[in-house]
Amino acid sequence: MGRYLIDPRASRFTARAFAGGPLSAMGHNPSFTIRDVGGEVSLDPEGGTEASLTMTVKAASLALTDNVSDKDRREIERAMQEDVLETARFPEIVYDCPPGKASVERNGDGQFQISMNGDLTLHGVTRPHPVTARVFVSGDMLRGSAESSLRQSDFGIKLVSAAGGMLKVKEDVKLTFDFVARKQD
């Protein structure tokens, strides 16, 4: 079984919320990049059937990627950290898929599809969160990508609104992962 550590500088993890309400056409769908992510992937690149993934995100590391004024950026990031994620109370977001909770399908030389039935801990709530990833192994490097979504209320997150409730954030958040991991001895 190969052990790979996620390289945060070479990896990209984004979260996108969607605007709703009567004024949603005037709002935007904010996208955030996660700057502080780490973790470990275990996989047998020679064709094993087991895999695991543990990934930890520092919740306060989310940064708005949208083209908005500095004032709006500060307010959106403040609201996201203080009102939505409550990063002072819940500093980490963790995805944990231990061995035995993932199935590996080999799609070619060094190419895999991994279906994970791990748990996501967000905002102090842990819930099952299935994710399917496409993984490519080349030498000592592993590249993976996946998309997922979650409902904020499933994790006790209150939905934010503006303009007297006329502009609201919808329940679903889309998550996109593109990560690079390097083999460890």
Backbone hydrogen bonds in HBPLUS format (Angstrom, degrees):
<---DONOR---> <-ACCEPTOR-->    atom                        ^
c    i                          cat <-CA-CA->   ^        H-A-AA   ^      H-
h    n   atom  resd res      DA  || num        DHA   H-A  angle D-A-AA Bond
n    s   type  num  typ     dist DA aas  dist angle  dist       angle   num
A0002-GLY N   A0043-LEU O   2.79 MM  41  5.18 146.8  1.90 120.1 126.9     1
A0043-LEU N   A0002-GLY O   2.90 MM  41  5.18 154.6  1.97 143.4 151.8     2
A0184-GLN N   A0003-ARG O   2.76 MM 181  5.64 159.4  1.80 170.5 165.4     3
A0004-TYR N   A0041-VAL O   2.77 MM  37  5.07 166.0  1.79 163.0 165.9     4
A0041-VAL N   A0004-TYR O   2.77 MM  37  5.07 162.7  1.80 152.0 158.1     5
A0005-LEU N   A0182-ARG O   2.90 MM 177  5.35 156.6  1.96 146.3 141.2     6
A0182-ARG N   A0005-LEU O   2.83 MM 177  5.35 151.9  1.91 146.5 144.3     7
A0006-ILE N   A0039-GLY O   2.92 MM  33  5.25 166.9  1.94 132.4 136.7     8
A0007-ASP N   A0180-VAL O   2.74 MM 173  5.65 174.7  1.74 158.4 158.5     9
A0010-ALA N   A0007-ASP O   3.19 MM   3  5.57 136.4  2.40 107.7 118.5    10
A0012-ARG N   A0178-ASP O   2.57 MM 166  5.05 169.6  1.58 160.3 164.3    11
A0178-ASP N   A0012-ARG O   2.75 MM 166  5.05 153.4  1.82 165.9 167.6    12
A0034-ILE N   A0013-PHE O   2.89 MM  21  5.48 150.8  1.97 165.5 168.1    13
A0014-THR N   A0176-THR O   2.89 MM 162  5.24 161.2  1.93 150.8 157.2    14
A0176-THR N   A0014-THR O   2.96 MM 162  5.24 160.2  2.00 146.9 150.3    15
A0015-ALA N   A0032-PHE O   2.89 MM  17  5.21 154.0  1.96 145.8 153.6    16
A0032-PHE N   A0015-ALA O   2.78 MM  17  5.21 160.1  1.82 156.8 163.7    17
A0016-ARG N   A0174-LYS O   2.84 MM 158  5.14 152.9  1.92 147.2 155.9    18
A0174-LYS N   A0016-ARG O   2.93 MM 158  5.14 157.6  1.98 151.1 150.4    19
A0017-ALA N   A0030-PRO O   2.94 MM  13  5.52 158.8  1.99 165.9 168.8    20
A0170-LYS N   A0018-PHE O   2.70 MM 152  5.47 175.0  1.70 172.0 173.1    21
A0020-GLY N   A0168-LYS O   2.58 MM 148  5.04 148.8  1.67 160.3 161.8    22
A0168-LYS N   A0020-GLY O   2.95 MM 148  5.04 172.7  1.95 132.0 134.1    23
A0024-SER N   A0021-GLY O   3.03 MM   3  5.28 160.4  2.07 123.5 122.7    24
A0023-LEU N   A0166-MET O   2.93 MM 143  5.57 167.3  1.95 154.0 149.7    25
A0026-MET N   A0023-LEU O   2.88 MM   3  5.48 146.1  2.00 116.9 126.9    26
A0027-GLY N   A0024-SER O   3.14 MM   3  4.95 138.8  2.32  93.2 105.0    27
A0065-THR N   A0031-SER O   2.86 MM  34  5.71 167.9  1.88 151.7 151.8    28
A0033-THR N   A0063-ALA O   2.86 MM  30  5.40 159.0  1.91 154.4 154.6    29
A0063-ALA N   A0033-THR O   2.88 MM  30  5.40 157.7  1.93 153.1 160.6    30
A0035-ARG N   A0061-SER O   3.39 MM  26  5.35 166.9  2.41 117.6 121.4    31
A0058-LYS N   A0036-ASP O   3.01 MM  22  5.58 163.6  2.03 160.6 165.6    32
A0038-GLY N   A0056-THR O   2.94 MM  18  5.40 152.7  2.02 151.5 160.3    33
A0056-THR N   A0038-GLY O   2.77 MM  18  5.40 163.9  1.79 154.0 159.4    34
A0040-GLU N   A0054-THR O   2.80 MM  14  5.36 146.7  1.91 148.7 160.0    35
A0054-THR N   A0040-GLU O   2.96 MM  14  5.36 155.3  2.02 153.4 160.7    36
A0042-SER N   A0052-SER O   2.97 MM  10  5.09 162.1  2.00 137.9 140.3    37
A0052-SER N   A0042-SER O   3.00 MM  10  5.09 144.3  2.13 137.7 141.0    38
A0047-GLY N   A0044-ASP O   3.11 MM   3  5.89 156.6  2.17 125.5 126.3    39
A0048-GLY N   A0044-ASP O   3.34 MM   4  4.93 150.1  2.44 123.7 131.5    40
A0053-LEU N   A0097-CYS O   2.93 MM  44  5.10 155.4  1.99 136.9 145.1    41
A0097-CYS N   A0053-LEU O   2.73 MM  44  5.10 164.5  1.75 167.6 169.4    42
A0055-MET N   A0095-TYR O   2.85 MM  40  5.16 161.1  1.88 152.7 157.9    43
A0095-TYR N   A0055-MET O   2.83 MM  40  5.16 162.3  1.86 152.9 158.7    44
A0057-VAL N   A0093-ILE O   2.78 MM  36  5.01 159.3  1.83 153.1 159.4    45
A0093-ILE N   A0057-VAL O   2.87 MM  36  5.01 155.2  1.94 146.3 153.4    46
A0061-SER N   A0058-LYS O   2.86 MM   3  5.52 162.7  1.89 124.6 129.7    47
A0059-ALA N   A0091-PRO O   2.83 MM  32  5.32 152.4  1.91 136.8 143.2    48
A0062-LEU N   A0059-ALA O   3.47 MM   3  6.17 168.4  2.49 119.6 119.6    49
A0073-ARG N   A0069-SER O   2.85 MM   4  6.09 161.0  1.88 156.0 162.1    50
A0074-ARG N   A0070-ASP O   2.92 MM   4  6.14 165.6  1.94 151.9 154.9    51
A0075-GLU N   A0071-LYS O   3.09 MM   4  6.32 160.7  2.12 147.6 152.9    52
A0076-ILE N   A0072-ASP O   2.82 MM   4  5.99 165.2  1.84 156.5 160.5    53
A0077-GLU N   A0073-ARG O   2.91 MM   4  6.01 169.9  1.92 155.4 158.7    54
A0078-ARG N   A0074-ARG O   2.87 MM   4  5.92 153.3  1.94 142.7 150.9    55
A0079-ALA N   A0075-GLU O   2.93 MM   4  6.07 166.9  1.95 148.7 152.2    56
A0080-MET N   A0076-ILE O   2.91 MM   4  6.07 160.0  1.95 148.5 154.6    57
A0081-GLN N   A0077-GLU O   2.93 MM   4  6.07 161.0  1.97 147.8 152.5    58
A0082-GLU N   A0078-ARG O   2.77 MM   4  5.80 171.2  1.78 159.8 162.9    59
A0083-ASP N   A0079-ALA O   2.84 MM   4  5.00 138.7  2.01 124.5 138.0    60
A0084-VAL N   A0079-ALA O   3.03 MM   5  6.41 145.5  2.15 155.7 162.7    61
A0085-LEU N   A0080-MET O   2.83 MM   5  5.99 178.3  1.83 164.0 164.5    62
A0086-GLU N   A0081-GLN O   2.93 MM   5  5.47 105.6  2.50 119.3 137.6    63
A0087-THR N   A0081-GLN O   2.91 MM   6  5.46 155.1  1.98 150.0 158.0    64
A0089-ARG N   A0086-GLU O   3.00 MM   3  5.65 133.8  2.22 116.8 127.5    65
A0090-PHE N   A0086-GLU O   2.91 MM   4  6.03 156.6  1.96 150.5 157.7    66
A0094-VAL N   A0121-THR O   3.02 MM  27  5.10 154.8  2.08 140.4 147.5    67
A0121-THR N   A0094-VAL O   2.74 MM  27  5.10 167.9  1.75 158.8 163.0    68
A0096-ASP N   A0119-ASP O   2.91 MM  23  5.34 162.1  1.94 152.8 158.6    69
A0119-ASP N   A0096-ASP O   2.88 MM  23  5.34 158.6  1.93 142.2 143.9    70
A0101-LYS N   A0098-PRO O   3.08 MM   3  5.79 152.3  2.16 143.8 146.0    71
A0117-ASN N   A0101-LYS O   2.81 MM  16  5.30 152.1  1.88 158.0 167.6    72
A0103-SER N   A0115-SER O   2.90 MM  12  5.27 154.9  1.96 142.7 149.7    73
A0115-SER N   A0103-SER O   2.92 MM  12  5.27 156.5  1.98 154.9 159.1    74
A0105-GLU N   A0113-GLN O   2.85 MM   8  5.14 154.1  1.92 148.3 156.6    75
A0113-GLN N   A0105-GLU O   2.79 MM   8  5.14 153.8  1.86 148.4 157.4    76
A0107-ASN N   A0111-GLN O   2.75 MM   4  5.21 164.7  1.77 134.3 139.0    77
A0111-GLN N   A0108-GLY O   3.15 MM   3  5.03 174.6  2.16 113.4 114.7    78
A0137-VAL N   A0110-GLY O   2.74 MM  27  4.82 158.3  1.79 142.4 150.0    79
A0112-PHE N   A0135-VAL O   2.80 MM  23  5.07 159.5  1.84 156.4 158.5    80
A0135-VAL N   A0112-PHE O   2.90 MM  23  5.07 171.8  1.90 147.1 148.8    81
A0114-ILE N   A0133-ALA O   2.88 MM  19  5.23 164.3  1.90 153.3 158.2    82
A0133-ALA N   A0114-ILE O   2.85 MM  19  5.23 162.5  1.88 150.3 153.6    83
A0116-MET N   A0131-VAL O   2.74 MM  15  5.22 172.4  1.75 164.8 164.5    84
A0131-VAL N   A0116-MET O   2.98 MM  15  5.22 153.6  2.05 139.9 147.6    85
A0129-HIS N   A0118-GLY O   2.75 MM  11  5.61 167.8  1.77 156.1 153.4    86
A0120-LEU N   A0127-ARG O   2.84 MM   7  5.50 163.5  1.87 166.8 163.7    87
A0127-ARG N   A0120-LEU O   2.97 MM   7  5.50 157.7  2.02 144.8 149.3    88
A0122-LEU N   A0125-VAL O   2.90 MM   3  5.42 155.3  1.96 154.7 153.5    89
A0125-VAL N   A0122-LEU O   3.02 MM   3  5.42 164.7  2.04 116.3 121.3    90
A0134-ARG N   A0145-SER O   2.89 MM  11  5.39 162.2  1.92 159.6 163.0    91
A0145-SER N   A0134-ARG O   2.91 MM  11  5.39 145.7  2.03 147.4 158.1    92
A0136-PHE N   A0143-ARG O   2.75 MM   7  5.16 160.6  1.78 156.7 162.8    93
A0143-ARG N   A0136-PHE O   2.79 MM   7  5.16 165.0  1.81 155.4 160.7    94
A0138-SER N   A0141-MET O   2.88 MM   3  5.42 169.6  1.89 165.0 168.6    95
A0141-MET N   A0138-SER O   3.03 MM   3  5.42 163.7  2.06 129.0 132.8    96
A0183-LYS N   A0140-ASP O   2.74 MM  43  4.94 167.0  1.76 153.4 154.6    97
A0142-LEU N   A0181-ALA O   2.82 MM  39  5.04 164.1  1.84 156.3 158.2    98
A0181-ALA N   A0142-LEU O   2.78 MM  39  5.04 159.2  1.82 153.5 157.8    99
A0144-GLY N   A0179-PHE O   2.89 MM  35  5.27 158.9  1.93 150.4 154.7   100
A0179-PHE N   A0144-GLY O   2.85 MM  35  5.27 156.7  1.90 146.4 154.1   101
A0146-ALA N   A0177-PHE O   2.99 MM  31  5.18 149.9  2.08 139.5 143.8   102
A0177-PHE N   A0146-ALA O   2.86 MM  31  5.18 169.1  1.87 160.4 160.0   103
A0148-SER N   A0175-LEU O   2.92 MM  27  5.07 153.2  1.99 146.7 149.0   104
A0175-LEU N   A0148-SER O   2.74 MM  27  5.07 177.1  1.74 148.7 149.7   105
A0150-LEU N   A0173-VAL O   3.02 MM  23  5.48 149.4  2.11 146.4 156.1   106
A0173-VAL N   A0150-LEU O   2.91 MM  23  5.48 151.8  1.99 155.1 164.2   107
A0154-ASP N   A0151-ARG O   3.03 MM   3  5.49 141.0  2.19 110.4 121.3   108
A0152-GLN N   A0171-GLU O   2.98 MM  19  5.43 170.9  1.99 141.1 142.1   109
A0155-PHE N   A0152-GLN O   2.96 MM   3  5.56 156.1  2.02 116.1 123.5   110
A0157-ILE N   A0152-GLN O   3.18 MM   5  5.21 160.9  2.21 136.6 133.2   111
A0156-GLY N   A0153-SER O   3.13 MM   3  4.87 165.1  2.15 107.1 106.1   112
A0169-VAL N   A0160-VAL O   3.02 MM   9  5.80 154.4  2.09 174.4 169.2   113
A0162-ALA N   A0167-LEU O   2.72 MM   5  5.19 152.9  1.79 154.3 162.7   114
A0165-GLY N   A0162-ALA O   3.08 MM   3  5.36 130.5  2.34 103.9 116.8   115
A0167-LEU N   A0162-ALA O   3.17 MM   5  5.19 154.9  2.23 153.7 147.4   116
A0166-MET N   A0163-ALA O   3.16 MM   3  5.38 163.1  2.19 109.5 114.5   117
